Amino acid sequence: MGSPRTDWNGPSEAAKIQPTQHVSEGPEQCSPLRRLAREPLLHFLLIGIALFLYFGRSASDDSEATRIVVDQAQAEVLAQQFETTWHRPPTDQERAGLIETYVHDEILYREGRSLGLDRDDPVIKRRVRQKIEVIAEEIVSRESPGDAELAAYLQANPAAFKRPTIVSFEQIFLGPEGSGGLERRLADARRALERGADPGSLGQPTLLPSREDSVGVDLVAKRFGGQFGAQLETVPLGQWTGPVVSSFGVHLVLVHERVPTALPSLEEARPLIAREWESGRRKRALEENYRRLRQEYRVVIDTTPTGSAQK
Amino acid sequence: MQKPSVLLAAIASAVALVVVPMISARADDDRPPPDRVITYSPYPEKNFPNRVYFGDTHLHTSYSTDAGMIGNRLGPDEAYRFARGEAVTSSTGLKTKLARPLDFLVISDHAENLGLATAIVESSPDLLSNPWGKEQHDLVRQGGRDGAIQAYDNWMAKMNARTDPFASNPGFARTMWNRLTAAAEQYNEPGRFTALIGFEWTSMVFGNNLHRNVVFRDGKDRADQIVPFSQYDSLDPEDLWKWMAAYEQKTGGKLLAIPHNGNLSNGLMFDDVTLMTKKAIDRDYAERRMKWEPLYEVTQIKGDGEAHPSLSPTDEFADFETWDRGSFGPEPKTKAMLPREYAREAFKRGLAYEVKLGANPFKFGMIGSTDSHTSLATTQEDNFFGKVVLQEPTADPIRFEEVITGRYAPKGSQIYAREASASGLAAVWSRENTREALWDAMARKEVYATTGTRLMVRVFGGFDFTAKDLDRSDFAEQGYRKGVPMGGDLKAAPAGKAPSFLIRAVRDPDGANLDRVQVVKGWLDATGKTHEKVYDVAWSGGRKPGKDGKLPPVGNTVSVKEATYTNGIGTPYLAAHWKDPKFDPKQQAFYYVRVIEIPTPRWTTYDAKVFGVKLPTDVPASIQERAYTTPIWYGPGS
């Protein structure tokens, strides 16, 4: 038994420990181990070791930071990229070079990141934005559109797909509006037609087609100008009608056949609908994605207005 | 011997009068029951061209490096949509739409580093894996004008040195080319709109222009088997033709090439010697040239190349949008170069070659196109979007003042943006609007050029036409039956007969009236000298040729201040049956038709009105748009 420690005057009255708590200690009550266990220094040491171990793991993370692994899978990826450009697999020497370049990139990249060089770099920002946008496109729809998708798109955008009215017609050109003798020529031509004259022998020849079969009225409008195409949509079928006015002047027309404007069926216009859907898809995906993300951010625009007036 | 034949005729008529009704009566029995309505096409056997289709064979999108790296942000999708009549926002943010869509389009982006600008915008890994590519990418992406200008200059340096910075990355060109062919497939709609695949081979010899546009008859499956031939590969057109032959051999497809801008070639375009070896051209050269280059783009934004006033001093319409002050290089123009630069003179010299070599190297068809670098095929005076994005409609002086050619030439050799022409269109006579039909029409030269409007013109040449044939309702059928269309050949005139021509011309349905129709004749006399003469064959109003043989001008309804005109003069339609009055059956000759419209405001006049800028004084305030058909050639041999 050692002498009582001079700096400890024993437990205070309140801190007197019940003898039962030390029953197990019994005869060891004064063992060195027991005393050791109560040593604050030991406690400090133990806490220190615990902290050291905890931060020690981070230190081995540090060594992770300087450890670059090029495994077989990575090497394959590099070889694939090479093959895409060169249409042949790399030689052993080239393979070694690819790996060295990869390592070189990785080292400098990590150094750069640890120095914060990737922050506030507009090129990097834009590149990362592009990658997010690519992901966003993929998320919204990975596969080609199915029939249901295309059919819905068709219904929702009729203006883009409406087939123009298709007509088959003959025409006789009688001369510019207001030209002398026009009324008489018109009347003469009508009478001649009633008598069964050949339409090709009447009116003035031009380079305008005297007959068109199964053409869209939009193409007719292109060729004849004015409201000619539009009028073919409404004149009665199967009889010579006029005057019908183009940008050249006055005509008599005979519309044999007319198929009204209609939305094509999915089968008829599938490639066209798919093309339009595709070109809208990317735009829609990006807009949708951005709208979703924007809601999660609080943006404060804190600038001073320049005060320049708008012309 | 008259009486017996009269008697015979009388007997024949009598018999006919009796017999024919009997036959008809028989036929009546075969008539179907009257209560059935029969619709039928009256032309089931006809296969001749019956429609003219208008398009652009020379358009650049952002995939052309010299467009994409100077502000063009519109790729092939937007270019096709615009041509098809959809509204598109231009690279400078202007909403724009064609009043009338085109029937066809060839996107002909430059083969040299195709798609470079697009790859920069995308920061494509393919691009960044190339050190030079990465350098330009970073220069452009850092933002601001200086970086972009530096990158563009770096690319021009590579072009001038003819060192392809992507020589070690052949996959790059292939990727970008495949995108262009894919877009062509997407927008090709047989019967409504034709997207022909093509590219531009940009050969520049010390700044002298020898460019060709290559047009494919084929689709993506064949076109993707190659990457476009570029000036990095060669500057020599003969090498281009070799490459084209190899393509046809490899794929079974078909190609043709269309040169343009003889006016910027400083005499190289229609030269008497080959480019590299400077040997006199021979029969083999002539045959190869005409096999591979059946057409020539005679009018476009960079000037009109039909005729030059100094070569055709008596032709009052020869000085039209003339660019004759040099080329892209430092060498100024000399008069000696001109005969080897202009189409009409080339046709004349071609006649001499026909005699000398047995083959004519300059027997090409004529078309117009734009060469626009804005992705927008605008060809009218009132919708001209300029050659490059920097010149899109704006009040900024750059639209008039920018130097287009002659930057490195002595002062006085420069050509300015205000001299650019709102031109042109290729017009093709075909039965259908499909790749095959249009390409075949180009190959047989049944085409003509307009300076941007949709003038319609048709001509047939033959020895048996009469004035009555002109008004027939089956005019075209007669034309093909008794003669040849534009691009055709007449040979060995029957004794005592001269060729005559049936011509019909109609104005653009939305455009200006016609002033006159002319026939331009060129011929080779017995001493080997060539001649030309322009005949007025049909014109509006009651004008009569004056004492000097010249027809008075049609007048001018243009209000320069308001940038308007009226169709109060001229006429919508002209037709002529014209016979050559001075025909010599022993002489080689060609005839082509030129149709001239009444004056309309030039695009610079529209600009002055719309933007309130000062009207330039060194360009005309109004112009007369026109069309030039491919010639019909005559040769005495059989």
HADDOCK unambig.tbl for C-alpha pairs under 7 A between the chains (distance, minus, plus):
assign (segid A and resid 85 and name CA) (segid B and resid 169 and name CA) 6.57 0.50 0.50
assign (segid A and resid 85 and name CA) (segid B and resid 171 and name CA) 5.15 0.50 0.50
assign (segid A and resid 123 and name CA) (segid B and resid 141 and name CA) 6.61 0.50 0.50
assign (segid A and resid 200 and name CA) (segid B and resid 473 and name CA) 5.05 0.50 0.50
assign (segid A and resid 201 and name CA) (segid B and resid 473 and name CA) 6.51 0.50 0.50
assign (segid A and resid 205 and name CA) (segid B and resid 471 and name CA) 5.86 0.50 0.50
assign (segid A and resid 205 and name CA) (segid B and resid 473 and name CA) 6.74 0.50 0.50
assign (segid A and resid 206 and name CA) (segid B and resid 504 and name CA) 6.92 0.50 0.50
assign (segid A and resid 206 and name CA) (segid B and resid 506 and name CA) 6.78 0.50 0.50
assign (segid A and resid 206 and name CA) (segid B and resid 573 and name CA) 6.76 0.50 0.50
assign (segid A and resid 207 and name CA) (segid B and resid 504 and name CA) 6.55 0.50 0.50
assign (segid A and resid 207 and name CA) (segid B and resid 505 and name CA) 6.81 0.50 0.50
assign (segid A and resid 207 and name CA) (segid B and resid 506 and name CA) 6.32 0.50 0.50
assign (segid A and resid 222 and name CA) (segid B and resid 100 and name CA) 6.31 0.50 0.50
assign (segid A and resid 223 and name CA) (segid B and resid 509 and name CA) 6.56 0.50 0.50
assign (segid A and resid 224 and name CA) (segid B and resid 509 and name CA) 5.74 0.50 0.50
assign (segid A and resid 225 and name CA) (segid B and resid 509 and name CA) 4.89 0.50 0.50
assign (segid A and resid 225 and name CA) (segid B and resid 510 and name CA) 5.82 0.50 0.50
assign (segid A and resid 247 and name CA) (segid B and resid 509 and name CA) 5.73 0.50 0.50
assign (segid A and resid 247 and name CA) (segid B and resid 510 and name CA) 6.69 0.50 0.50
assign (segid A and resid 248 and name CA) (segid B and resid 509 and name CA) 6.65 0.50 0.50
assign (segid A and resid 248 and name CA) (segid B and resid 572 and name CA) 6.61 0.50 0.50
